[in-house]
Amino acid sequence: MIKVAIVGTTSWGTTLGIVLARQEVDVHLLARSEDEAASLESDRENVRFVPGAVFPDKLSITADPQTAMSAADVVMFVVPSRSLRDNVRRFGRHIDSSSTIVIATKGLELATGMRMSQVLADELPIVNGAGICALSGPNLATEIVAGKLSSTVVASPNVEAATKVQAMFNSDVFRVYTNDDIVGVELCGALKNIIALGAGICDGLGVGDNAKAAFMTRGLAEIMRLGVAAGATPPTFAGLAGMGDLIATCSSTLSRNHHVGEELAKGKAVADIRATMDNVTEGVDTTPAALELAARLGVEMPLAQGLHDVMFGGVSVPDAIADLMGRDPKSE
């Protein structure tokens, strides 16, 4: 029987654990403390992040990393990007060298601009980097845990590892594809959150569907430029991890990044918005990290820069829009 350890009792980590356990996979969800583990085990649901989704019998909770990770076929990290490195340092010594590692966090490390799989490889020299997979796609946790039809992508240069994870997750309601372009899949998942912030601003201002469609389209072109410069292949950005995730995150009221954009449109400060939210909004931290990466690679990102100016530079939303609309016309 397959054993999976999941680091992260986030809404997405819990959802992935439930999905696997429903398919009779032996899942160990690693809690941050004994108190959290006891609470989750007693309630048999994650009341804070995934209320109403009862844990299947195959899902167990523990605060002991050795219990969770010993002899695990797959170890998944589903924690915020800003805490991934600390979590890997804390638990890495418990991971078997034969385990396949899956990262399901969509973000870039703020201090380094590294993709999440790069952070894992950096901190886990015992694990062959080619055995690391990234899971990404149009994956709104609330819909997936409710059993609504969804698809995702598992990316890895190691086809065997990706196929193993694909087989583990694939079901009649959750269709899983593989992709060998882990650079592109990860950057799609991280960078689309930036564009979702802007899409939320469009909806918050009520500027109309034409404006929002234009923003999303130019946003996709912008993140593809950065992705290709970083080593991704262009078709990935037209797939589930790219266009698919962009559409879902920019359109759904379930999207946290979209919500932040709506609140920015009201003139609220990003720090105040985040203080009212339980869940992490990766797009906020990814924006400066992406701009730093873009500067290193010589890629222009005017939309990301405009959003950065609003969130961190004291520029008003109307002024940022005026600056973007006032740019010199050019060929598409």
C-alpha positions as CSV (number, residue, x, y, z in Angstrom):
1,M,0.0,0.0,0.0
2,I,1.2,3.5,-0.9
3,K,2.1,5.8,2.1
4,V,2.1,9.5,1.7
5,A,3.2,12.2,4.2
6,I,1.9,15.7,3.8
7,V,3.7,18.6,5.5
8,G,1.2,21.4,5.9
9,T,-2.3,21.6,7.4
10,T,-3.2,24.4,5.0
11,S,-6.5,24.3,3.1
12,W,-4.7,22.9,0.1
13,G,-2.6,20.4,2.1
14,T,-5.7,19.2,3.9
15,T,-7.6,19.0,0.7
16,L,-4.9,16.9,-1.1
17,G,-4.8,14.6,2.0
18,I,-8.6,14.1,1.8
19,V,-8.5,13.4,-1.9
20,L,-5.8,10.8,-1.6
21,A,-7.4,9.1,1.5
22,R,-10.7,8.9,-0.4
23,Q,-8.8,6.7,-2.9
24,E,-7.6,4.4,-0.1
25,V,-4.1,5.9,0.0
26,D,-2.5,5.8,3.5
27,V,-2.1,9.5,4.3
28,H,-0.3,11.0,7.3
29,L,-0.9,14.8,7.7
30,L,1.9,16.4,9.7
31,A,0.7,19.0,12.1
32,R,2.8,21.8,13.6
33,S,2.2,20.8,17.2
34,E,0.8,18.1,19.4
35,D,-2.1,20.4,20.3
36,E,-3.0,20.9,16.6
37,A,-2.7,17.2,15.8
38,A,-5.0,16.4,18.8
39,S,-7.5,19.0,17.7
40,L,-7.6,17.8,14.1
41,E,-7.8,14.2,15.2
42,S,-10.6,14.9,17.6
43,D,-12.7,16.9,15.2
44,R,-11.8,14.7,12.2
45,E,-12.0,17.8,10.0
46,N,-10.0,20.9,9.6
47,V,-12.5,23.3,11.0
48,R,-10.4,26.4,10.4
49,F,-9.4,25.8,6.7
50,V,-11.7,23.1,5.3
51,P,-14.8,23.1,7.4
52,G,-17.4,20.4,6.7
53,A,-15.0,18.0,4.9
54,V,-14.8,15.0,7.1
55,F,-11.5,13.1,7.2
56,P,-11.6,9.7,5.6
57,D,-10.5,6.7,7.7
58,K,-7.2,6.5,5.7
59,L,-6.2,10.1,6.8
60,S,-4.3,10.2,10.1
61,I,-2.8,13.2,11.9
62,T,0.5,13.3,13.7
63,A,3.0,15.9,15.0
64,D,5.8,13.3,14.8
65,P,7.8,13.7,11.6
66,Q,9.3,10.2,11.9
67,T,5.9,8.6,12.1
68,A,4.7,10.6,9.1
69,M,7.8,10.2,6.9
70,S,9.3,6.8,7.7
71,A,9.0,4.5,4.7
72,A,6.8,7.1,2.9
73,D,6.6,6.5,-0.9
74,V,5.8,10.2,-1.4
75,V,6.4,13.3,0.8
76,M,4.4,16.4,-0.1
77,F,5.2,19.9,1.0
78,V,2.1,22.1,1.0
79,V,3.2,25.1,3.1
80,P,3.5,28.9,2.3
81,S,6.5,29.8,0.1
82,R,7.9,32.0,2.8
83,S,8.2,29.0,5.2
84,L,9.1,26.2,2.9
85,R,12.9,26.4,3.5
86,D,12.4,26.4,7.3
87,N,10.1,23.4,7.0
88,V,12.5,21.4,4.8
89,R,15.3,22.2,7.3
90,R,13.2,21.0,10.2
91,F,11.9,17.8,8.6
92,G,14.4,16.9,5.9
93,R,16.4,14.5,8.0
94,H,13.3,12.3,8.4
95,I,12.8,11.8,4.7
96,D,14.0,8.6,3.1
97,S,16.3,9.0,0.1
98,S,14.0,6.8,-1.9
99,S,10.9,9.0,-1.4
100,T,9.5,11.0,-4.2
101,I,9.1,14.6,-3.2
102,V,6.1,16.7,-4.4
103,I,5.8,20.5,-4.0
104,A,2.3,21.8,-4.2
105,T,3.1,25.4,-3.2
106,K,2.7,28.1,-5.9
107,G,5.2,30.8,-5.2
108,L,8.7,32.1,-5.4
109,E,11.1,32.4,-2.4
110,L,11.1,36.1,-1.6
111,A,14.8,36.3,-0.6
112,T,16.2,34.4,-3.6
113,G,13.5,34.3,-6.3
114,M,14.0,30.5,-6.3
115,R,11.2,28.2,-7.5
116,M,9.9,25.9,-4.8
117,S,11.6,22.8,-6.3
118,Q,14.9,24.6,-6.3
119,V,14.5,25.3,-2.6
120,L,13.8,21.6,-2.0
121,A,16.8,20.5,-4.1
122,D,19.0,23.1,-2.3
123,E,18.0,21.8,1.2
124,L,17.7,18.1,0.4
125,P,21.0,17.0,-1.2
126,I,20.2,13.4,-0.2
127,V,17.2,13.4,-2.5
128,N,17.9,13.2,-6.2
129,G,16.6,16.5,-7.7
130,A,15.2,14.7,-10.6
131,G,12.8,12.9,-8.2
132,I,11.1,16.2,-7.3
133,C,7.7,16.9,-8.8
134,A,5.6,20.0,-8.8
135,L,1.8,19.8,-8.7
136,S,-0.1,22.8,-10.2
137,G,-3.1,23.7,-12.2
138,P,-6.6,25.3,-11.9
139,N,-7.1,23.9,-8.4
140,L,-9.5,25.8,-6.2
141,A,-9.4,23.7,-3.0
142,T,-13.1,24.3,-2.1
143,E,-14.3,22.8,-5.4
144,I,-11.9,19.9,-5.3
145,V,-12.7,18.8,-1.8
146,A,-16.4,19.0,-2.8
147,G,-15.7,16.4,-5.5
148,K,-16.3,18.8,-8.4
149,L,-14.6,17.9,-11.7
150,S,-11.0,19.2,-11.8
151,S,-7.7,18.7,-13.5
152,T,-4.1,19.3,-12.5
153,V,-0.5,18.8,-13.8
154,V,2.4,16.9,-12.2
155,A,5.6,18.2,-13.6
156,S,9.1,16.6,-13.3
157,P,12.1,15.9,-15.5
158,N,11.8,12.4,-14.1
159,V,9.0,10.8,-16.1
160,E,8.8,7.8,-13.7
161,A,8.3,10.0,-10.7
162,A,5.7,12.1,-12.4
163,T,3.8,9.1,-13.6
164,K,3.9,7.6,-10.1
165,V,2.2,10.7,-8.6
166,Q,-0.2,10.9,-11.5
167,A,-1.4,7.4,-10.8
168,M,-1.8,8.1,-7.1
169,F,-4.1,11.1,-7.6
170,N,-5.9,10.4,-10.9
171,S,-9.6,9.6,-10.5
172,D,-13.0,9.9,-12.2
173,V,-13.3,13.5,-10.8
174,F,-9.7,14.6,-10.7
175,R,-7.9,14.2,-14.0
176,V,-4.1,14.4,-13.8
177,Y,-1.7,15.1,-16.6
178,T,2.1,14.9,-16.6
179,N,4.6,17.5,-18.0
180,D,8.4,17.4,-18.1
181,D,8.7,21.2,-18.0
182,I,8.9,21.7,-14.2
183,V,10.3,25.2,-14.7
184,G,7.3,26.3,-16.7
185,V,4.7,24.6,-14.6
186,E,6.1,26.2,-11.4
187,L,6.4,29.6,-12.8
188,C,2.9,29.5,-14.2
189,G,1.6,28.6,-10.8
190,A,3.5,31.3,-9.1
191,L,3.2,34.2,-11.6
192,K,-0.5,33.8,-12.4
193,N,-1.2,34.9,-8.8
194,I,0.3,38.4,-9.7
195,I,-2.1,38.7,-12.6
196,A,-5.0,37.6,-10.3
197,L,-4.3,40.6,-8.1
198,G,-4.8,42.8,-11.1
199,A,-7.9,41.0,-12.2
200,G,-9.4,41.5,-8.8
201,I,-8.7,45.2,-9.1
202,C,-10.5,45.2,-12.5
203,D,-13.6,43.6,-10.9
204,G,-13.3,45.8,-7.8
205,L,-13.3,49.0,-10.0
206,G,-16.0,47.7,-12.3
207,V,-14.0,48.6,-15.4
208,G,-15.7,45.9,-17.5
209,D,-15.0,42.6,-19.1
210,N,-13.0,44.1,-22.0
211,A,-10.5,45.6,-19.7
212,K,-10.2,42.5,-17.6
213,A,-9.8,40.3,-20.6
214,A,-7.1,42.6,-21.9
215,F,-5.3,42.5,-18.6
216,M,-5.4,38.8,-18.3
217,T,-4.2,38.3,-21.9
218,R,-1.3,40.8,-21.6
219,G,-0.6,39.3,-18.2
220,L,-0.2,35.8,-19.7
221,A,2.2,37.3,-22.3
222,E,4.2,39.0,-19.6
223,I,4.6,35.9,-17.4
224,M,5.4,33.8,-20.4
225,R,8.3,36.2,-21.3
226,L,9.8,35.7,-17.9
227,G,9.2,32.0,-17.9
228,V,10.8,31.4,-21.3
229,A,13.8,33.5,-20.2
230,A,14.1,31.3,-17.1
231,G,14.1,28.1,-19.2
232,A,10.5,27.2,-19.6
233,T,8.9,26.1,-22.9
234,P,6.1,28.3,-24.4
235,P,3.4,25.6,-24.8
236,T,3.3,25.1,-21.0
237,F,1.8,28.6,-20.7
238,A,-1.2,27.6,-22.9
239,G,-1.9,24.5,-20.8
240,L,-3.6,23.8,-17.5
241,A,-0.8,25.1,-15.3
242,G,-0.7,28.3,-17.4
243,M,-3.9,29.5,-19.1
244,G,-6.1,27.1,-17.1
245,D,-4.9,28.3,-13.7
246,L,-4.9,31.9,-14.8
247,I,-8.6,31.7,-15.8
248,A,-9.6,30.1,-12.6
249,T,-7.7,32.4,-10.3
250,C,-8.6,35.6,-12.1
251,S,-12.3,34.7,-12.4
252,S,-13.4,32.9,-9.2
253,T,-14.6,34.5,-6.0
254,L,-12.9,31.6,-4.3
255,S,-9.5,33.0,-5.3
256,R,-7.6,34.7,-2.4
257,N,-5.4,36.7,-4.7
258,H,-8.5,38.0,-6.6
259,H,-10.0,39.0,-3.3
260,V,-6.9,41.0,-2.4
261,G,-7.1,42.8,-5.7
262,E,-10.8,43.8,-5.0
263,E,-9.8,45.2,-1.7
264,L,-6.8,47.1,-3.2
265,A,-9.4,48.7,-5.6
266,K,-11.1,50.2,-2.5
267,G,-7.9,51.9,-1.6
268,K,-7.0,49.6,1.3
269,A,-3.4,48.9,2.2
270,V,-2.1,45.4,1.4
271,A,-0.9,44.9,5.0
272,D,-4.4,45.7,6.3
273,I,-6.0,43.3,3.8
274,R,-3.7,40.4,4.7
275,A,-4.3,41.0,8.4
276,T,-8.0,40.1,7.9
277,M,-7.2,36.8,6.1
278,D,-6.5,33.4,7.5
279,N,-5.0,32.0,4.3
280,V,-1.8,33.1,2.6
281,T,-2.0,35.2,-0.6
282,E,1.1,34.1,-2.5
283,G,0.7,36.8,-5.2
284,V,1.8,39.5,-2.8
285,D,5.2,38.0,-2.0
286,T,5.6,36.7,-5.5
287,T,5.4,40.1,-7.1
288,P,8.7,41.5,-5.7
289,A,10.4,38.1,-6.1
290,A,9.3,38.0,-9.8
291,L,10.5,41.5,-10.5
292,E,13.9,40.7,-9.0
293,L,14.1,37.6,-11.2
294,A,13.0,39.7,-14.2
295,A,15.7,42.3,-13.6
296,R,18.3,39.5,-13.5
297,L,17.1,38.1,-16.7
298,G,16.5,41.4,-18.5
299,V,12.7,40.9,-18.9
300,E,10.3,43.8,-18.7
301,M,7.1,43.3,-16.6
302,P,5.1,46.5,-16.6
303,L,1.9,44.9,-15.1
304,A,3.8,43.3,-12.2
305,Q,5.7,46.6,-11.7
306,G,2.4,48.5,-11.6
307,L,1.0,46.2,-9.0
308,H,4.2,46.4,-7.0
309,D,4.0,50.2,-7.0
310,V,0.4,50.0,-5.7
311,M,1.2,47.5,-3.0
312,F,4.6,48.7,-1.8
313,G,5.3,52.0,-3.5
314,G,2.5,54.3,-2.4
315,V,1.0,54.7,-5.9
316,S,-2.8,54.9,-6.1
317,V,-4.7,52.4,-8.2
318,P,-6.0,55.1,-10.6
319,D,-2.4,56.5,-11.1
320,A,-1.0,53.0,-11.8
321,I,-3.7,52.4,-14.4
322,A,-3.0,55.8,-16.0
323,D,0.7,54.9,-16.2
324,L,-0.1,51.6,-17.9
325,M,-2.6,53.1,-20.4
326,G,-0.2,55.9,-21.2
327,R,2.7,53.6,-22.3
328,D,3.8,54.1,-25.9
329,P,1.7,52.0,-28.3
330,K,3.5,49.0,-29.9
331,S,3.0,45.8,-31.8
332,E,1.4,42.9,-30.0
